[in-house]
Amino acid sequence: MTRKKSGFLTFCFSLVPGAGEMYMGFMKQGVSIMSVFWLLIFLAAFFNMGPVLFILPILWCYSFFNVHNLRGMSDEEFYAIEDDYLFHLDRVLPADRRSRKQNNLLAAGLIFVGVVILWKNFMDYLQWLFPSEIYWAIVDQVPQLAIAFLLIWGGLSLIRGKKRELEDQYMEQEER
């Protein structure tokens, strides 16, 4: 990693999420941020869900200020930072120790992607069966409703899991 970078170029690259980190030598961080940024844009366009894009300004600000914080660090602090990915999927889903729940989540994700692909292709063939208004309502609304239900289900699952974890901790303290 080269420490001395042009202030003007640092500013220019910091305007693109992830590019500033890569310019500063933090390739893994930069690729992670840039991937999330463009993936969100793709998903919002693919599923016709504009409200997902509200995350983009947050991600942009994080990247912008992260680059300027990195540039403002002393040499010791700068060189002490390890370049690492933002998300550690190998820690979340280690291949050798996946639990049944993690396998089920991975399977559900794969099934969901397959259903989305089938839906997109299948709806092209059904266009001639339905009147235009009904066809477009089905094409636009059903995927959004499915994703909304999945998000609600996922949120409720997280809440239930956290509640069980807190109850287990409480029971362990009671036993002591």
N, C-alpha and C positions, 0 to 999 in steps of 0.2 A: 504494500500500500504506500503510495506516495503522499506525503503530508501536504506539501505546498501546492495548492490549487488556485487558479485564478478566481478572484471574487466575482467578476462579471460572469464568467462561464458557470460558476457554482450557482449563481442566481438564475441564469437562463435554464440550466438543467433542473433546478429545483421546481420550476413551473410545471414540469411533467412528472406525475407521481412515479417514483421509482428511479427515474433517470438521474436525479441528483445523488441518490445513494450510490448508484453504479459509478458515477463520475468520481465520487469520493473514494471509491475502491471497495465498497460494500456490495458486491455483486449479488449475494444471496438475498440480502434485504431488499435490494432494488428489484430483483426479479419477482420476489414475493409480492411486493406492493404493486408493481406494474401488472402482474397476473391477476390479482384480486380486482384492481381497477377495471381492466378490460373485460374480465369475466362478469362483473356486475353489469356492465353496459350490454354485453351479449345476452345475459339472462333476461334483463329488462326488455330488450327488444324482442327476443325469441318468445317470451311468454306474454308480451304486450302488457307489462306491469311497470309503468312509469314510476310509481311511488318508491320502488326499490332504489331508484337513483338518488334518493335523499342521503344515502350513505356516501356517495361520491365526494361531496364537499368535505365531509369529515376525514375521509381517507386522504384527500388532497392536502388539507391543512396539516394532518399528521406528517405526511411526507415532506412538505415544505419546511415546517419548523424543525423536523428531525435533521434535515440537511444543514440548516443554519446553526442548529445546536452542535452538530458534529464539527462544522467549520470553526465555531467559536471555542472549542475545547483546547486545553493545553496539549502539548505533544504527549505528555505522559498519559493523560486521560484518553486521548485519541488512539494511541497505540495499544491501550489496555482493552479496547472494545473488540470483541470477537464478532466476525461476520457470520451470521447465522440466519436461517430461514425464520420467517415470522410464525409459521405453522409447522409443528413437528408431527406429521402424520404417522411416523414410525413409532412415536411414543403413545399416540392415541390408539392406534391399531397395530400393535406389534404382531408380526406374522406368526411368530412361534407361540404366542400366549393369548390369542384372541379368545375372548369369552363368548358364550352363546349369544349374549345380548349384542355384542359388537358384530358378530357374524350376521345376526338378524337385521341390524341396521344397515350393514353393507349390502345384504341381499335386497332389502327394501329400496335402497338407493338405486341399485341396478335395475330392479323391476320398474321403478318409477321412470327412469331414463328410457327404458324400452317402451313403456306405455306412451310416453310423450312422443317418441318417434313414430309409433304406430298411429297415434291420434292425428299427428300432422299429415301423414300419408293417407289415412283412411278418410279424413274429412274432405280431401280433394275429390274423392270418388262419390261422396254423398252430395256434392253441391247440386247435382242435377235432380236429386230427389226432393229437396226442400225449397220452398220459396226463399227468395234472397234475404228477407228480414230474419226469418227463422234460422237460416243457415249461418248468417253472421253472428247472431246471438249465441248460437251453440259454439261456434268456433272461438268467439272471444270470451264468453263467460265460463264455460265448463273448465278449461284449464286453470283460470284464475281461482275459481271456487275450489278446485282440487288442491291447489297450492295453499290456499287459505286454510282449508281443513287440516292439511299436513302440518302447517306452521302452528296452528292451535294445538293439535295433538302433540307435537314435539314440545311445545311450551308446557303443556300440562304434565307430560312425562318428566320433564326436567324438574318441575315443582314437586311432583310426587317423589322423585328420586332424592331430592334435597331434603324433603320432609322426613323420609325414611332414614336418611343418613344422620340427621339431627336427632331423631328418636333413638337410633342405635347408640349414638354418642352419649345421650342422656342415660340410657339404660346401663351403659358401661360405667358411667360415673356413679350411678346408684349402687352398683354391685361393689364398688370399692369402698 
